[in-house]
Amino acid sequence: MRDVYVIGIGEITFGMLPDDYHILGQKVVRAAIKDAGISWKDIGSAFVGNGTNGLCTGQRVFRDTGMCGKLPIINVESACSAGAMAVHSAYIRVATGLDEVSIGVGTENASLHREAGSAPSPDQTDVEGFLGAVMVAKYALRAQRYMYETGATLEDLAQVTIKNRRHATNNPYAWPKAKGKITVEEVVNSRMIATPLTLNQCCAMTDGAGAVIVASGDAVKKFGISKPVKIKASTVVSGPFSTGPKDECGDDIVKLGSFKAYEDSGIGPEDIDMVECHDAFTISELIYYEAMGFCKKGDGLKMLLDGDVTHGGKVVFSPRGGMLAYGHPMGASGAAQVAQCVRQLRGECNGYQVEGAKTAMTQVTGGGLSGTQHAACTTHILSI
């Protein structure tokens, strides 16, 4: 396995966008190629992550760029993990020597394709989906259990939203509607979605896209890339299946993916400066602090309230603002996480820069499946 580096990224501002997913994908592909300073002809393969927008999504993205028919275009579907898994697939292609350069793209338009007011849920052939276990309901049950076991309050959960929106204040790529100052009262008193999760504790189903170009060490030298970011680890794991009880205050698949990434990279959570996680709901971050090894079981709330997960703390969680300030275009979020971490490691995040950041981690789960806490989880560790 060869060393693999990120040499180009592309992003757009998330929100309810009038352009369909393939137009959004084209914009970030062009932006990533420009950022890398290469030609599209230098790219050997492409992977496109998408969750809900139909068939042949990657071919639609690349058709109007002139690249369709010139390289293999492979579509990746893994629900919320799709964009990160597209980056992982590009990484594998370069690491194994099949290509010198590859691109991973995540793109999604929910507002043009999804009925307003509907909620993502497991497939109707899945027993939990059949019984109506939409994602927010599943996380609400986890939040209730966490509050019962730790004594956390609704006001405590609100602190995750407050932190992440504050982090996003100066981020031009965050959803303008969901960044900046918000009070505990505004979070707690917003419309109840699924007890105890209120509207401002839930990510919105926005539209967006992200692209990441990866390359070998030889390609980095060939193109004279001045600030390559090394991918220290890129892992994909599937959720352990069991019909028995699960610890809903833990997360087995996130723990598996995180510690596999630590093993592959040779570094541990104590070495990580920042994390972009799957903060689709406030409870998610609290559970992931613990599952990813940043604190002991049951200490996630203390870590949050002590300021250990913001600027000046032990590790900055969701410095871009996370899904709570970006929204969550299902297939796009994982690729956008990687792109933002690369931007941080380059020192390009004016107004929300993690001071001295040298290592970054991304984690995004995908899909609901009865008997598992998630169907898949993709994790990256990046460094300079």
Order of alpha helices (4+ residues) and beta strands (2+ residues): beta-alpha-beta-alpha-beta-alpha-beta-alpha-alpha-alpha-alpha-beta-beta-beta-alpha-beta-alpha-beta-alpha-alpha-beta-alpha-alpha-beta-beta
